[in-house]
Amino acid sequence: MTLRRGALVGCGFFARNHLNAWAELADRAKIVAVCDVDGEKAASAAADFGIPAFYTDFETMLSTEKPDFVDIVTTAPSHRALVEACARHGVAAVVQKPLAPDWEDCRALVSAMDKAGRPLMVHENFRFQAPLLRAAEIARSGVLGEPTWGRFAFRTGYDIYKGQPYLAEVERFVLLDIGVHVLDVARVFMGEATSVYCLDQAIKQGIKGEDQATVMMRHANGAVSVSECSYASRQSPDLFPQTLIHFEGTKGSIRVEADCRLVVTSPEGNFTEIAAPKPLSWGGEPWLLIQDSVVSTQRHWLDSLDAGSEPATSGHDNLNTFALVEAAYKSIETGGPVTPEAF
Ligand SMILES: NC(=O)c1ccc[n+]([C@@H]2O[C@H](COP(=O)([O-])OP(=O)(O)OC[C@H]3O[C@@H](n4cnc5c(N)ncnc54)[C@H](O)[C@@H]3O)[C@@H](O)[C@H]2O)c1
């Protein structure tokens, strides 16, 4: 197995999960340098994770270190420039979600990596969460038949503004922040959508964007789904960061309930099982489900590089998810159903 040399850019709130996950995968990849425009953050990430070099300028890091891949953990406004720099330097890249703030930047950065002939994966970790991976495996086995209906729900009142204060300032908020995840999961179970209708709500005072969105979709095979995204739900216990699923097929159904409980109804028998993540020395509640999926996402990236295959959440694949987000915002504007762009 090849030991790959990675470099990471963006040493903020979420990068700690990436760096811990790279440490879990140390026999396959070594992070040789980190970069942040804030030198203190870069220095402290390097010190905490035993990384030999840190930088405040991304292109200097690329020219000096010549890494095999870059892990981009900055917020969306910087993604296009950073991915385009990777393309210029001929370096493979994994980039956090959302891919970019808007459609034009998404297409431009995917196209830049296409032209450079280098792999690009979006760090879309929700479909790599333990219960969702297992539920998708059961759905894909065919035992539940063809998809007919689905509900995908992420509802919480968890104080996400504490760790990520910039979220209060984002004008296109819940659909871009959590909708990309939930709509991506909906695609995994239901296939591509042909029609998107969305109603949004702004509930919390003092933030700029919508904090609740309900998206109804018709899928290519005629199935119907509802995706719910809320940062404004009051419920006890709060299930952050769990996504609950109810998937129905022509032969059976599966529900992903609270605390990773799967409930399966199928002609081959009904059963329940728990598909929970294993504990991590560096992880902890409520983030364990996500932290475990960060390791799985990064493992998938290395598997794809080793196999020379397109990652499941490649830039191209993620354009299909982003198209649903754009269609949802357009539906909010027009008040009617919208056909998403197809690739
Ligand atoms: N998948 C998940 O569960 C999940 C959870 C939280 C955050 N995220 C994503 O992770 C990304 C980062 O979020 P965060 O909360 O860590 O943000 P953050 O603001 O805490 O950290 C981002 C860091 O990037 C640095 N930066 C910005 N532009 C740069 C540039 N051009 N060169 C070098 N450094 C630069 C900033 O100085 C900052 O330290 C976001 O895209 C967010 O959506 C994902």
The ligand as a MOL file (V3000), in Angstrom:
LIG
                    3D

  0  0  0     0  0            999 V3000
M  V30 BEGIN CTAB
M  V30 COUNTS 44 48 0 0 0
M  V30 BEGIN ATOM
M  V30 1 N -19.4180 17.6560 7.7040 0
M  V30 2 C -19.5890 18.1820 8.8930 0
M  V30 3 O -20.1570 17.5450 9.7440 0
M  V30 4 C -19.0820 19.5610 9.1680 0
M  V30 5 C -19.2100 20.1370 10.4390 0
M  V30 6 C -18.6890 21.4230 10.6550 0
M  V30 7 C -18.0820 22.1180 9.6160 0
M  V30 8 N -18.0100 21.5190 8.3700 0 CHG=1
M  V30 9 C -17.4100 22.2460 7.2270 0
M  V30 10 O -16.0210 22.4200 7.4630 0
M  V30 11 C -15.5700 23.6210 6.8130 0
M  V30 12 C -14.7760 24.4440 7.8240 0
M  V30 13 O -15.6600 24.8380 8.8530 0
M  V30 14 P -15.1000 25.3480 10.2710 0
M  V30 15 O -16.2940 25.4390 11.1550 0
M  V30 16 O -13.9310 24.5380 10.6830 0 CHG=-1
M  V30 17 O -14.6260 26.8360 9.8670 0
M  V30 18 P -13.5970 27.7510 10.6630 0
M  V30 19 O -13.9090 29.1500 10.2580 0
M  V30 20 O -13.5720 27.4110 12.1200 0
M  V30 21 O -12.1790 27.3230 10.0570 0
M  V30 22 C -11.7990 27.6440 8.7540 0
M  V30 23 C -10.3220 28.0560 8.7820 0
M  V30 24 O -9.8920 28.2640 7.4300 0
M  V30 25 C -8.9840 29.3630 7.4260 0
M  V30 26 N -8.9310 29.8910 6.0560 0
M  V30 27 C -9.9320 30.4840 5.3470 0
M  V30 28 N -9.5050 30.7900 4.0960 0
M  V30 29 C -8.2300 30.3700 4.0030 0
M  V30 30 C -7.2620 30.3750 2.9610 0
M  V30 31 N -7.5370 30.8990 1.7580 0
M  V30 32 N -6.0340 29.8440 3.1890 0
M  V30 33 C -5.7540 29.3230 4.4200 0
M  V30 34 N -6.6360 29.2810 5.4520 0
M  V30 35 C -7.8590 29.7900 5.2440 0
M  V30 36 C -9.5520 30.3330 8.4610 0
M  V30 37 O -8.5700 31.2230 8.9370 0
M  V30 38 C -10.0640 29.3620 9.5360 0
M  V30 39 O -9.0850 29.1160 10.5400 0
M  V30 40 C -16.8430 24.3270 6.3150 0
M  V30 41 O -16.9390 24.1530 4.9160 0
M  V30 42 C -17.9860 23.6320 7.0430 0
M  V30 43 O -19.1790 23.5820 6.2910 0
M  V30 44 C -18.4710 20.2710 8.1460 0
M  V30 END ATOM
M  V30 BEGIN BOND
M  V30 1 1 1 2
M  V30 2 2 2 3
M  V30 3 1 2 4
M  V30 4 1 4 5
M  V30 5 2 4 44
M  V30 6 2 5 6
M  V30 7 1 6 7
M  V30 8 2 7 8
M  V30 9 1 8 9
M  V30 10 1 8 44
M  V30 11 1 9 10
M  V30 12 1 9 42
M  V30 13 1 10 11
M  V30 14 1 11 12
M  V30 15 1 11 40
M  V30 16 1 12 13
M  V30 17 1 13 14
M  V30 18 2 14 15
M  V30 19 1 14 16
M  V30 20 1 14 17
M  V30 21 1 17 18
M  V30 22 2 18 19
M  V30 23 1 18 20
M  V30 24 1 18 21
M  V30 25 1 21 22
M  V30 26 1 22 23
M  V30 27 1 23 24
M  V30 28 1 23 38
M  V30 29 1 24 25
M  V30 30 1 25 26
M  V30 31 1 25 36
M  V30 32 1 26 27
M  V30 33 1 26 35
M  V30 34 2 27 28
M  V30 35 1 28 29
M  V30 36 1 29 30
M  V30 37 2 29 35
M  V30 38 1 30 31
M  V30 39 2 30 32
M  V30 40 1 32 33
M  V30 41 2 33 34
M  V30 42 1 34 35
M  V30 43 1 36 37
M  V30 44 1 36 38
M  V30 45 1 38 39
M  V30 46 1 40 41
M  V30 47 1 40 42
M  V30 48 1 42 43
M  V30 END BOND
M  V30 END CTAB
M  END
